[in-house]
Amino acid sequence: SAAGLGLGLGLGLGLGLGSGLGFTTAAESAAAPLPLEMRATVVRGFGRGGKLLGCPTANMDMKQIGHLADTIDAGIYFGWAQVIEPDRKANGGAPPPIYKAAISIGWNPQFGNDEKTVEPHLLNEFPEDFYGQDLRIMIVGFLRPEKAFESMEALIDQIQQDIKDTDAALEDPDFQKLKERPFWA
């Protein structure tokens, strides 16, 4: 049921990371305590991520997680994501993989959205879309505030940098340990 899909807040992490990679930790950001866990169905978005920006995102159903999204400042975050396939036997019964994710939370000022969205980009190539499937994300760190850019090219360049920063940040052993939490399937 939709009511059972939103999950609660975790404890803040005061990890000794910081501006060396261009991001801040929970202790340094003005966001809700991190890690923040969310679980929702993947729904169709505007179709801009993959087509226009070369960065497909999984739009999370805001009816299921809006109350959690309202607790966190708009911005670009990094964290973990897991797609839960309806038929776990397709994966031989093994737990689904946990992927690195760059996560946009906010109004996408470049496009003037009216509603706050949560759109993770999973750092993995998928053979097909996974609309209608359950997605779990754990937001663990803050990269930057969201903003409008001077050009689409500048936005795309920044997205690519966000992906690189996400990939590097999540190599930290403290962030790696978060994949062992009971939140994951």
C-alpha positions as CSV (number, residue, x, y, z in Angstrom):
1,S,0.0,0.0,0.0
2,A,1.1,3.6,-0.6
3,A,0.9,4.4,3.1
4,G,3.4,1.8,3.9
5,L,6.0,2.9,1.4
6,G,7.5,6.0,3.1
7,L,10.2,5.2,5.6
8,G,11.6,7.3,8.4
9,L,14.7,9.3,9.2
10,G,18.1,8.0,10.2
11,L,20.7,9.5,12.5
12,G,23.0,12.3,11.3
13,L,26.5,11.3,10.1
14,G,29.4,13.5,11.2
15,L,31.9,11.9,8.8
16,G,35.2,13.6,8.5
17,L,34.7,14.4,4.8
18,G,34.1,17.8,3.4
19,S,35.0,20.3,0.7
20,G,38.0,18.3,-0.5
21,L,35.6,16.6,-3.0
22,G,33.3,19.5,-3.3
23,F,30.5,18.3,-1.1
24,T,29.4,18.5,2.5
25,T,28.3,15.9,5.0
26,A,25.1,15.9,7.0
27,A,26.8,17.7,9.8
28,E,27.7,20.6,7.5
29,S,24.5,21.0,5.5
30,A,21.2,22.6,6.5
31,A,19.3,19.5,5.4
32,A,17.3,17.0,7.5
33,P,19.4,14.6,9.5
34,L,21.1,12.1,7.2
35,P,21.0,9.4,6.2
36,L,17.4,9.9,5.1
37,E,15.6,6.7,3.8
38,M,12.8,6.9,1.2
39,R,10.8,4.2,-0.5
40,A,8.3,4.8,-3.4
41,T,7.1,3.6,-6.7
42,V,8.9,4.8,-9.8
43,V,6.6,7.0,-11.9
44,R,6.9,8.8,-15.3
45,G,8.4,12.3,-15.1
46,F,8.8,14.9,-17.7
47,G,11.2,12.7,-19.8
48,R,14.0,15.4,-19.7
49,G,16.6,13.4,-17.8
50,G,17.6,10.8,-20.3
51,K,16.4,12.6,-23.5
52,L,17.5,16.2,-23.0
53,L,20.2,15.9,-20.3
54,G,21.7,12.5,-21.1
55,C,21.1,11.6,-17.4
56,P,18.1,9.4,-16.9
57,T,16.4,9.7,-13.5
58,A,13.9,7.6,-11.6
59,N,11.1,9.9,-10.5
60,M,9.7,8.8,-7.2
61,D,6.0,9.0,-6.5
62,M,5.6,12.1,-4.4
63,K,2.3,11.0,-3.0
64,Q,4.2,8.3,-1.1
65,I,7.3,10.3,0.0
66,G,6.2,14.0,-0.1
67,H,6.1,14.2,3.7
68,L,9.8,13.1,3.8
69,A,10.9,15.3,0.9
70,D,9.4,18.3,2.7
71,T,11.9,17.6,5.6
72,I,15.0,18.1,3.4
73,D,16.3,21.3,1.7
74,A,16.3,21.4,-2.1
75,G,19.6,20.5,-3.7
76,I,21.7,17.8,-5.2
77,Y,22.6,14.9,-2.9
78,F,24.4,11.6,-3.1
79,G,23.4,8.3,-1.8
80,W,22.4,4.7,-2.5
81,A,19.5,3.2,-4.4
82,Q,18.0,-0.2,-4.9
83,V,15.3,-1.2,-7.4
84,I,13.0,-3.9,-6.1
85,E,11.8,-6.1,-8.9
86,P,8.2,-7.5,-8.4
87,D,9.4,-11.0,-9.1
88,R,12.5,-11.5,-6.9
89,K,13.0,-15.0,-8.5
90,A,14.2,-13.2,-11.7
91,N,17.3,-12.4,-9.7
92,G,17.7,-16.0,-8.5
93,G,16.2,-14.9,-5.1
94,A,19.4,-12.9,-4.3
95,P,19.0,-9.4,-2.8
96,P,18.8,-6.8,-5.5
97,P,22.0,-4.8,-6.1
98,I,22.5,-1.4,-4.3
99,Y,23.8,1.3,-6.7
100,K,25.4,4.7,-6.2
101,A,23.0,7.5,-6.9
102,A,23.2,11.3,-7.5
103,I,19.8,12.6,-6.3
104,S,18.1,15.8,-7.3
105,I,15.5,17.1,-4.7
106,G,13.6,20.2,-5.4
107,W,11.9,22.3,-8.1
108,N,14.4,22.0,-11.0
109,P,14.8,25.8,-11.4
110,Q,16.2,25.4,-14.9
111,F,12.7,24.2,-15.9
112,G,10.5,26.1,-13.4
113,N,8.7,23.1,-12.0
114,D,5.7,23.8,-9.7
115,E,6.1,20.8,-7.5
116,K,9.1,19.5,-5.5
117,T,10.4,16.2,-6.9
118,V,12.9,13.5,-5.8
119,E,14.8,12.2,-8.8
120,P,17.7,9.9,-8.3
121,H,20.1,9.1,-11.1
122,L,21.5,5.6,-10.5
123,L,25.1,5.1,-11.6
124,N,24.4,2.0,-13.6
125,E,23.3,1.2,-17.1
126,F,19.8,-0.5,-17.2
127,P,18.5,-2.4,-20.2
128,E,15.0,-1.0,-19.8
129,D,13.0,1.4,-17.7
130,F,11.6,0.3,-14.3
131,Y,8.4,2.3,-14.1
132,G,6.0,0.9,-11.5
133,Q,8.8,-0.8,-9.5
134,D,9.6,-0.1,-5.9
135,L,12.7,2.1,-5.4
136,R,14.6,2.5,-2.1
137,I,17.0,5.4,-1.7
138,M,19.2,6.4,1.1
139,I,20.4,10.0,1.0
140,V,23.8,10.3,2.7
141,G,25.4,13.6,1.7
142,F,24.8,17.0,0.2
143,L,26.7,18.1,-3.0
144,R,25.3,21.6,-3.8
145,P,22.1,23.7,-3.8
146,E,19.9,23.6,-6.9
147,K,20.1,26.5,-9.2
148,A,19.3,27.7,-12.8
149,F,22.2,27.7,-15.2
150,E,23.1,30.1,-17.9
151,S,22.8,27.5,-20.6
152,M,21.7,23.8,-21.0
153,E,25.3,23.0,-21.7
154,A,26.4,24.4,-18.4
155,L,23.7,22.4,-16.6
156,I,24.8,19.2,-18.4
157,D,28.4,19.9,-17.5
158,Q,27.4,20.3,-13.8
159,I,25.3,17.1,-13.8
160,Q,28.3,15.2,-15.1
161,Q,30.5,16.7,-12.3
162,D,27.8,15.8,-9.8
163,I,27.9,12.2,-11.0
164,K,31.7,12.1,-10.7
165,D,31.5,13.7,-7.2
166,T,28.9,11.1,-6.2
167,D,31.0,8.2,-7.4
168,A,34.1,9.4,-5.5
169,A,32.3,10.3,-2.3
170,L,30.6,6.9,-2.0
171,E,33.9,5.1,-2.1
172,D,34.4,6.2,1.5
173,P,34.2,3.2,3.9
174,D,31.8,4.9,6.2
175,F,29.4,5.4,3.3
176,Q,30.0,1.9,2.1
177,K,28.9,0.5,5.5
178,L,25.4,2.1,5.0
179,K,24.7,-0.6,2.4
180,E,24.6,-3.1,5.3
181,R,21.6,-1.4,7.1
182,P,18.3,-3.4,7.5
183,F,16.5,-0.8,5.2
184,W,17.7,-2.7,2.1
185,A,15.8,-5.7,0.6
